[in-house]
Amino acid sequence: MVGMDTAQRLRLYYEACIPMGLLVLGMFHYGFPPFDDTTLTLVPGLLMCIIITYYLYDRLSSNTDDTHVLPGTQTSMYRRRADPGRMWGGMLVPLVMFALNIGDASDGKHSVGLGACGAWVLSVAMAWTFTVRLSGLSSGCSWALCVAGILALALAGPWERGNTGVHVCLVAMSAIAQHMGTQFVVRKLPRSFTLGEAAAIAQGICLALLDLAAQLFTRKQGLVDPQHMCVLVLEAAGVGTALIVCVLYMAPRHSQGVSVKDTVWMCVAAGAGAGVTTSIIAFVSGANPMRWIVLAVLGSQTGRIVLIYWFMLMTCATAIYAWCAQTPTSSSKLMLHIKRKSYHILAVLLFAPAYIATPLVLHIGFTIALCVFVCAESVRVLCLNGWGTQMTHFMRRFTDARDVGLVVTAHFYLLVGCAVPVWLDNTRGCVEAALAGVLALGVADTCASLVGLRFGSIKWPATVKTVEGTGAFIASLVVAVECMRWAKGFGYDTAFGYDEMLGYGLVGSFVVCVAMGVLEALTDQNDNLVIPLTMYAAVKMLIHSDTISWVSVVVVAAMLAVPLIPHSTLIQLHSVL
């Protein structure tokens, strides 16, 4: 390996080491996965170990010009000038689901729907079939491995409930749904996502839909627990929003300008979506959806104060952005970054105080915001009521080279990156995990971008990122995490042998922040998606652990040392295998 090829390959390898190293640390320390009630939990862990080994080997032995695409798609359908990110498609969702199990599997917090164990098994099933289908094996061999993995997970997975037949159906449905979902995302929204991003999004949507289906079949009347209701509202709202998009897509196209028919179609779509959402919530929980949401948001003084604070802040922000839209567009790259990162700063001001005050209101607010974003983007893409052109003109002021596809993804990724950790934390109050996206994107990524662009001179190999920007990312993230913990009144529990006087838990926080800084510098994927979710998993695995298995540390150290093996040896190993 010589020249740029070597640097590119090493960049991809060490990028892969971060999520895979976290999963190895977690599996060796907590088990496969972290449950003590059965010995049959080895199967998902072993499959993930095979996936980890495959991707690490693939990063070093194969060409960096990865031409593998999902069957039924073409290379031109993916986002250009970016690594396909197959590793993230096979690792991100299982990593997050594993982290979700830590500390939550046996305390009854996931007793509705699939459960934490079931979500972990299904995420492994989707990752396994995704990886096997893209491994370059013959069609017969890949199908045999997919079926073997599905049967192994269905028969020997750590399920919380159900029988074998149900488990087989769930695993098979998840594997098929994620494949079809990834195809749908790539084909219908061309050049908007890499393969890994599309797969991760499809897998997350499949898990949410299967969890909602499980709740529909095992509904519990009188379900008013805030944690379970928040999840139900999110999943039901997702179904309602999808219906709105479908209705808008069927609306007849008219000439530019305001159209009464477009307005009627939009009203019909909104009514249909709201009706389906409320019906699902009422059917599963037996509660009045609107009454529950109103009481959850307005039933406390804190919730009302947060709403007033949001209204005032958004009023000021809207006035500022309206003024910016009327000013001449600057061609300065620094000014473009300042405009883009202003949304990240706004996200911190909106979300961090709200989470500290009332996580429940923020959870519901994120759900509503995502639905509004999806509906607004649908109106823009379909050019309904003449708003599409105006919205496109405004949003293009804040886009970069990654937003060249049909859908403008920058604002979606920012919202999803901030929201998903809060949804996963689900009002439990783990400030470091829940605010992973807000702090990593709103504070650290903003500092890294501006410092790197203004002062950066030393670039990382095979990237445009700078060492100065990475240093700013790490330093600002450490400060932000500690400030949020102080504001919330939380301390480290037992991380790395924490002592109240000496604060050894700072080591765990520093390790997480350094890993996220390196990941931000190395990845070609949209960092608004991969960094918050990876940081959420890192926080759950490292900061809130009483110790770390030395065996796992040795394994991770061996992973990092693999590039020291001569390339000729790797070629010989590749030819043998």
C-alpha positions in Angstrom: 0.0 0.0 0.0 1.6 3.3 -1.0 0.6 6.9 -1.3 -3.0 8.1 -0.9 -4.3 4.6 -1.1 -2.6 3.7 2.2 -3.9 6.8 4.0 -7.4 6.3 2.7 -7.4 2.7 3.8 -6.1 3.5 7.2 -8.7 6.2 7.6 -11.5 3.8 6.8 -10.0 1.2 9.1 -9.7 3.4 12.2 -13.1 4.9 11.5 -14.5 1.4 11.7 -12.5 0.7 14.9 -14.5 3.2 16.9 -18.0 1.7 16.8 -16.7 -1.8 16.6 -14.3 -1.2 19.6 -17.2 0.1 21.6 -19.3 -2.9 20.8 -16.4 -5.2 21.7 -16.0 -3.4 25.0 -19.6 -3.7 25.8 -20.0 -7.4 24.8 -16.9 -8.5 26.8 -17.9 -6.5 29.8 -21.7 -6.9 30.0 -22.2 -10.2 28.1 -23.8 -11.1 24.9 -25.9 -9.1 25.6 -26.1 -7.8 29.2 -28.6 -10.3 30.6 -28.0 -13.0 33.2 -31.2 -15.0 33.0 -30.2 -17.2 30.1 -27.2 -18.8 28.5 -28.7 -18.5 25.0 -27.6 -14.9 24.6 -24.4 -15.9 22.9 -25.9 -16.2 19.4 -26.5 -12.4 18.7 -23.1 -11.6 20.2 -21.3 -14.2 18.1 -23.0 -13.0 14.9 -21.9 -9.5 15.7 -18.4 -10.7 16.3 -18.4 -12.2 12.8 -19.7 -9.0 11.4 -17.0 -7.0 13.2 -14.2 -9.3 11.9 -15.5 -9.1 8.4 -15.6 -5.3 8.3 -12.2 -4.9 9.9 -10.7 -7.4 7.4 -12.6 -5.8 4.5 -11.2 -2.3 5.4 -7.6 -3.5 5.1 -7.7 -6.1 2.4 -10.2 -4.8 -0.2 -10.0 -1.8 -2.5 -11.0 1.5 -1.1 -13.1 2.1 -4.2 -16.0 0.1 -2.8 -18.4 -0.7 -5.7 -20.8 -2.9 -3.8 -24.3 -1.6 -4.0 -27.6 -3.0 -2.7 -29.3 -5.3 -5.3 -31.9 -3.4 -7.2 -30.0 -0.1 -6.9 -27.3 1.7 -8.9 -24.2 3.6 -7.9 -25.6 6.9 -9.2 -28.5 6.7 -6.7 -26.1 7.2 -3.7 -24.6 10.4 -2.4 -21.5 11.2 -4.3 -18.0 11.9 -3.1 -18.4 9.9 0.0 -17.5 6.4 1.3 -20.5 4.1 0.8 -20.5 3.4 4.6 -21.4 -0.3 4.5 -19.9 -0.7 7.9 -22.3 1.8 9.4 -25.2 0.1 7.8 -24.2 -3.1 9.6 -23.0 -1.7 12.9 -24.8 1.5 13.9 -28.2 0.3 14.9 -27.0 -2.9 16.7 -24.5 -0.7 18.6 -27.3 1.6 19.8 -29.7 -1.2 20.6 -27.0 -3.0 22.7 -26.3 0.2 24.6 -30.0 0.7 25.2 -30.1 -2.7 27.0 -27.4 -1.7 29.5 -29.1 -1.1 32.8 -32.6 -1.2 31.3 -33.1 -4.9 30.4 -34.3 -6.2 33.7 -36.0 -3.3 35.5 -39.3 -3.3 33.6 -38.7 -0.2 31.6 -39.2 -1.9 28.3 -42.1 -4.2 29.1 -44.2 -3.0 26.2 -43.8 -3.9 22.5 -40.7 -5.7 21.4 -38.8 -5.0 24.6 -35.1 -4.1 24.7 -34.0 -7.7 24.2 -36.2 -8.2 21.1 -35.0 -4.9 19.6 -31.4 -6.1 20.1 -32.1 -9.4 18.4 -33.9 -7.8 15.4 -31.2 -5.2 15.0 -28.6 -8.1 14.8 -30.8 -9.9 12.3 -31.0 -6.8 10.0 -27.3 -6.2 10.3 -26.5 -9.8 9.5 -28.6 -10.0 6.4 -27.4 -6.6 5.2 -23.8 -7.6 5.6 -24.2 -11.0 4.0 -26.1 -9.7 1.0 -23.2 -7.2 0.3 -20.3 -9.5 1.1 -19.7 -10.6 -2.5 -20.6 -14.2 -1.9 -22.6 -16.2 -4.4 -26.4 -15.9 -4.4 -26.9 -19.4 -3.0 -24.3 -19.0 -0.2 -25.6 -15.6 0.9 -29.2 -16.8 1.0 -28.1 -19.9 3.1 -26.2 -17.7 5.6 -29.1 -15.3 5.9 -31.5 -18.1 6.6 -29.1 -19.7 9.1 -28.7 -16.5 10.9 -32.5 -15.8 11.0 -33.2 -19.3 12.4 -30.4 -19.1 15.0 -31.6 -15.7 16.3 -35.2 -16.8 16.3 -34.5 -20.1 18.2 -31.7 -18.9 20.5 -32.1 -15.2 20.9 -32.7 -13.6 24.3 -36.4 -12.9 23.8 -38.5 -11.5 26.6 -41.8 -12.9 25.4 -43.6 -14.8 22.6 -43.1 -18.3 21.1 -40.8 -19.7 18.5 -43.2 -19.2 15.6 -43.6 -15.6 16.5 -39.9 -15.1 16.8 -39.2 -16.6 13.4 -41.8 -14.4 11.8 -40.4 -11.3 13.5 -36.8 -12.0 12.5 -37.7 -12.8 8.9 -40.0 -9.8 8.6 -37.3 -7.5 10.0 -34.6 -8.9 7.6 -36.9 -8.5 4.6 -38.3 -5.1 5.6 -34.9 -3.5 6.1 -33.8 -4.7 2.7 -36.9 -3.4 1.0 -36.8 -0.2 3.1 -33.2 0.5 2.2 -34.0 0.0 -1.5 -37.0 2.3 -1.2 -35.0 5.1 0.5 -32.2 4.9 -2.1 -34.5 4.7 -5.2 -37.1 7.2 -4.2 -34.7 9.8 -2.7 -31.7 9.5 -5.1 -28.3 11.0 -4.2 -29.5 12.0 -0.7 -27.9 9.2 1.3 -24.9 6.9 1.3 -25.6 3.2 1.5 -24.8 3.1 5.2 -27.0 6.1 6.0 -29.9 4.6 4.0 -29.6 1.2 5.7 -29.4 2.8 9.2 -32.5 4.9 8.6 -34.4 1.9 7.2 -33.4 -0.3 10.1 -34.5 2.3 12.6 -37.9 2.7 10.9 -38.4 -1.0 10.7 -37.7 -1.4 14.4 -40.2 1.3 15.3 -42.9 -0.2 13.0 -42.4 -3.7 14.4 -42.5 -2.3 18.0 -45.7 -0.5 17.2 -47.1 -3.7 15.7 -46.2 -5.6 18.8 -48.0 -3.0 20.9 -51.1 -3.3 18.7 -51.2 -7.1 19.2 -50.4 -7.0 22.9 -52.1 -3.8 23.9 -52.5 -2.8 27.5 -55.5 -0.7 28.2 -54.9 2.0 30.8 -51.2 2.4 29.6 -50.5 5.9 30.9 -46.8 5.5 32.0 -45.0 8.6 30.5 -42.1 6.5 29.2 -44.3 4.0 27.3 -46.8 6.7 26.2 -43.9 8.8 24.7 -42.8 5.9 22.6 -46.3 5.1 21.5 -46.9 8.7 20.6 -43.7 8.8 18.6 -44.4 5.6 16.7 -48.1 6.5 16.0 -47.1 10.0 14.9 -44.7 8.4 12.4 -47.4 6.3 10.9 -49.7 9.3 10.6 -47.0 11.4 9.0 -46.3 8.7 6.5 -50.0 8.7 5.6 -49.9 12.5 5.1 -46.9 12.1 2.7 -48.7 9.4 0.8 -51.8 11.6 0.4 -49.8 14.6 -0.7 -47.9 12.4 -3.2 -51.2 11.4 -4.8 -52.4 15.1 -5.1 -52.7 16.2 -8.7 -50.0 18.7 -9.9 -51.0 22.2 -10.8 -49.2 25.2 -12.2 -47.1 27.4 -9.9 -48.9 29.6 -7.4 -51.6 29.2 -4.8 -54.1 26.5 -5.7 -57.4 25.8 -3.8 -57.2 22.1 -4.8 -53.7 21.9 -3.3 -55.0 23.5 -0.1 -57.8 21.0 0.1 -55.5 18.1 -0.4 -53.2 19.4 2.3 -56.1 19.7 4.7 -57.4 16.2 3.9 -53.9 14.8 4.4 -53.5 16.5 7.7 -56.9 15.3 8.9 -56.2 11.7 7.8 -52.8 11.7 9.5 -54.1 13.1 12.8 -57.0 10.7 12.8 -54.8 7.6 12.3 -52.3 8.8 14.9 -55.0 9.5 17.6 -56.8 6.2 16.8 -53.6 4.1 17.2 -52.8 5.8 20.5 -56.3 5.4 21.9 -56.5 1.8 20.7 -53.3 0.7 22.4 -53.4 2.7 25.6 -57.1 3.4 26.1 -56.2 7.0 26.9 -57.4 10.2 25.2 -54.3 11.2 23.1 -55.0 14.9 22.9 -55.9 15.1 26.6 -52.7 13.2 27.6 -50.4 15.4 25.4 -52.0 18.6 26.6 -51.7 17.6 30.3 -48.1 16.4 29.8 -47.1 19.7 28.2 -49.3 22.2 30.0 -50.1 20.4 33.2 -47.1 21.7 35.0 -45.7 25.2 35.5 -42.3 24.0 34.2 -43.9 22.9 30.9 -45.6 26.2 30.4 -42.4 28.1 31.1 -40.6 26.0 28.5 -43.2 26.7 25.9 -43.0 30.5 26.5 -39.2 30.2 26.4 -39.4 28.4 23.0 -41.8 30.9 21.6 -39.7 33.9 22.5 -36.5 32.2 21.2 -38.1 31.1 17.9 -39.6 34.6 17.4 -36.1 36.2 17.7 -34.5 33.5 15.6 -37.2 33.8 12.9 -36.7 37.6 12.7 -32.9 37.2 12.5 -33.1 34.5 9.7 -35.7 36.6 7.8 -33.3 39.5 7.9 -30.4 37.3 6.7 -32.5 36.0 3.8 -33.0 39.6 2.6 -29.3 40.4 2.7 -27.0 39.6 -0.2 -25.6 36.1 -0.1 -21.9 36.1 0.7 -19.7 33.8 -1.3 -17.4 33.4 1.7 -17.0 29.9 2.9 -16.6 31.1 6.4 -19.9 33.0 6.2 -21.7 29.9 4.9 -20.4 27.9 7.8 -21.5 30.5 10.2 -25.0 30.5 8.8 -25.1 26.7 8.9 -23.7 26.4 12.4 -26.1 29.1 13.7 -28.8 26.4 13.5 -26.6 24.2 15.7 -26.3 26.9 18.3 -30.0 27.5 18.1 -30.5 23.8 18.8 -28.4 24.0 22.0 -30.4 27.0 23.2 -33.7 25.3 22.4 -33.1 21.8 23.7 -30.5 21.8 26.5 -32.5 24.0 28.9 -35.7 22.2 28.0 -34.2 18.8 28.9 -32.8 20.1 32.2 -36.3 21.5 33.0 -38.6 18.7 31.7 -37.4 15.8 29.5 -41.0 14.8 28.9 -41.9 18.1 27.1 -38.7 17.9 25.0 -39.5 14.3 24.0 -43.0 15.3 22.8 -41.6 18.4 21.2 -39.1 16.5 19.1 -41.9 14.2 17.9 -44.0 17.1 16.7 -41.0 18.8 15.2 -40.0 15.7 13.1 -43.6 15.4 11.8 -43.6 19.1 10.8 -40.2 18.8 9.1 -41.3 15.7 7.1 -44.6 17.4 6.0 -42.8 20.6 5.1 -40.2 18.8 3.1 -42.9 16.9 1.2 -44.6 20.2 0.3 -41.3 21.6 -0.9 -40.4 18.6 -3.0 -43.9 18.3 -4.5 -44.1 22.1 -5.0 -47.6 22.3 -3.6 -49.3 25.7 -3.3 -46.4 27.4 -4.9 -44.4 27.1 -1.7 -41.8 24.7 -3.0 -39.8 27.2 -4.9 -39.6 29.7 -2.1 -38.7 27.0 0.5 -36.0 25.7 -1.8 -34.5 29.1 -2.4 -34.4 29.8 1.3 -32.9 26.4 2.3 -30.3 26.4 -0.4 -28.6 29.3 1.4 -27.6 26.9 4.2 -26.7 23.7 2.2 -23.3 22.3 1.3 -22.0 19.7 -1.1 -23.8 16.8 0.7 -27.3 18.3 -0.1 -27.3 17.6 -3.8 -30.1 15.0 -3.8 -33.8 15.3 -4.0 -34.2 15.8 -0.3 -32.3 18.4 1.7 -31.1 16.3 4.6 -29.1 18.8 6.7 -31.9 20.0 8.9 -33.3 16.5 9.2 -30.0 15.1 10.4 -29.6 17.9 12.9 -33.0 17.3 14.3 -32.7 13.5 14.3 -29.2 13.6 15.8 -30.4 15.7 18.7 -33.7 13.9 19.1 -32.8 10.2 18.9 -30.7 10.1 22.1 -33.5 11.9 24.0 -36.1 9.4 22.6 -33.8 6.5 23.6 -33.2 7.9 27.1 -37.0 8.3 27.3 -37.3 10.7 30.3 -34.9 8.7 32.5 -32.7 11.7 33.2 -29.3 10.4 32.0 -28.1 13.8 30.9 -24.9 12.7 29.3 -26.6 10.1 27.1 -29.8 12.1 26.3 -27.9 15.3 25.3 -25.3 13.5 23.3 -26.6 14.8 20.1 -27.2 18.3 21.4 -23.7 18.7 22.8 -21.8 16.9 20.0 -23.6 18.8 17.2 -24.6 22.0 18.8 -21.4 22.7 20.7 -18.5 20.5 19.6 -19.2 20.3 15.9 -19.8 24.0 15.7 -16.5 24.8 17.4 -14.6 22.2 15.2 -16.0 23.6 12.0 -15.3 27.3 12.8 -11.9 26.7 14.4 -10.8 24.3 11.7 -11.9 26.7 8.9 -10.4 29.8 10.4 -7.2 28.5 12.1 -6.7 24.9 10.7 -3.5 24.2 8.9 -2.6 20.6 9.7 -4.9 18.2 7.9 -5.7 14.6 8.8 -4.5 12.1 6.2 -7.0 11.5 3.4 -9.5 14.0 4.8 -10.2 17.8 4.6 -10.6 17.9 8.4 -7.9 19.6 10.5 -6.1 18.6 13.7 -6.9 22.0 15.1 -10.6 21.5 14.5 -10.5 18.1 16.1 -8.8 19.6 19.2 -11.5 22.2 19.4 -14.2 19.5 19.1 -12.7 17.4 22.0 -12.1 20.4 24.3 -15.5 22.0 23.8 -17.3 18.6 24.2 -15.5 17.9 27.5 -16.5 21.3 28.8 -20.1 21.0 27.5 -20.6 17.6 29.1 -19.3 18.7 32.4 -21.4 21.9 32.3 -24.6 19.9 31.5 -23.9 17.5 34.4 -23.4 20.4 36.7 -26.6 22.1 35.6 -28.6 18.9 35.9 -27.1 18.2 39.3 -25.8 14.7 38.3 -22.4 13.3 39.1 -20.6 10.2 37.8 -22.0 7.1 39.4 -19.2 4.5 39.4 -17.4 5.2 36.2 -13.8 4.0 36.2 -13.8 3.7 40.0 -15.3 7.1 40.6 -14.5 8.7 43.9 -16.6 11.8 45.0 -13.5 13.7 46.1 -11.1 12.9 43.3 -13.6 12.5 40.4 -11.9 9.6 38.5 -15.0 9.5 36.2 -13.5 12.4 34.2 -11.4 9.7 32.6 -14.4 8.0 31.1 -15.8 11.4 29.9 -12.5 12.3 28.3 -12.2 8.9 26.5 -15.7 9.3 25.0 -15.0 12.9 23.9 -11.6 11.9 22.2 -13.3 9.0 20.4 -16.0 11.3 19.1 -13.5 13.9 18.0 -11.5 11.3 16.0 -14.7 9.9 14.5 -15.8 13.4 13.4 -12.4 13.8 11.7 -12.4 10.4 9.9 -15.9 9.7 8.8 -17.3 10.5 5.3 -20.9 9.8 6.5 -23.1 12.6 7.7 -21.7 13.4 11.2 -25.1 14.7 12.3 -26.3 11.1 12.2 -23.4 8.9 13.2 -21.7 11.0 16.0 -24.8 11.5 18.3 -25.8 7.8 18.1 -22.2 6.6 18.6 -21.7 9.0 21.5 -25.0 7.8 23.1 -23.7 4.2 23.0 -20.2 5.3 24.3 -21.7 7.1 27.2 -23.9 4.2 28.2 -21.0 1.7 27.9 -18.1 3.7 29.4 -19.2 6.6 31.6 -21.7 4.5 33.6 -19.6 1.4 34.0 -18.1 0.5 37.3 -15.1 -1.1 35.5 -14.0 -2.2 32.1 -12.9 -5.8 31.3 -9.2 -5.9 30.6 -9.8 -8.7 28.1 -11.9 -6.2 26.0 -9.1 -3.6 26.3 -6.6 -6.1 24.9 -9.0 -7.0 22.0 -9.5 -3.3 21.1 -5.7 -2.7 21.3 -5.2 -5.6 19.0 -7.7 -4.1 16.6 -5.8 -0.8 16.6 -2.5 -2.6 16.0 -3.7 -4.7 13.0 -2.5 -2.0 10.4 1.1 -2.7 11.6 0.9 -6.1 9.9 2.7 -6.0 6.5 0.4 -5.7 3.6 2.0 -8.6 1.9 0.8 -10.8 4.8 -2.7 -9.5 4.5 -2.7 -10.3 0.7 -1.5 -13.9 1.4 -4.2 -14.3 4.1 -6.8 -12.9 1.6 -5.8 -15.4 -1.1 -5.9 -18.3 1.4 -9.4 -17.4 2.6 
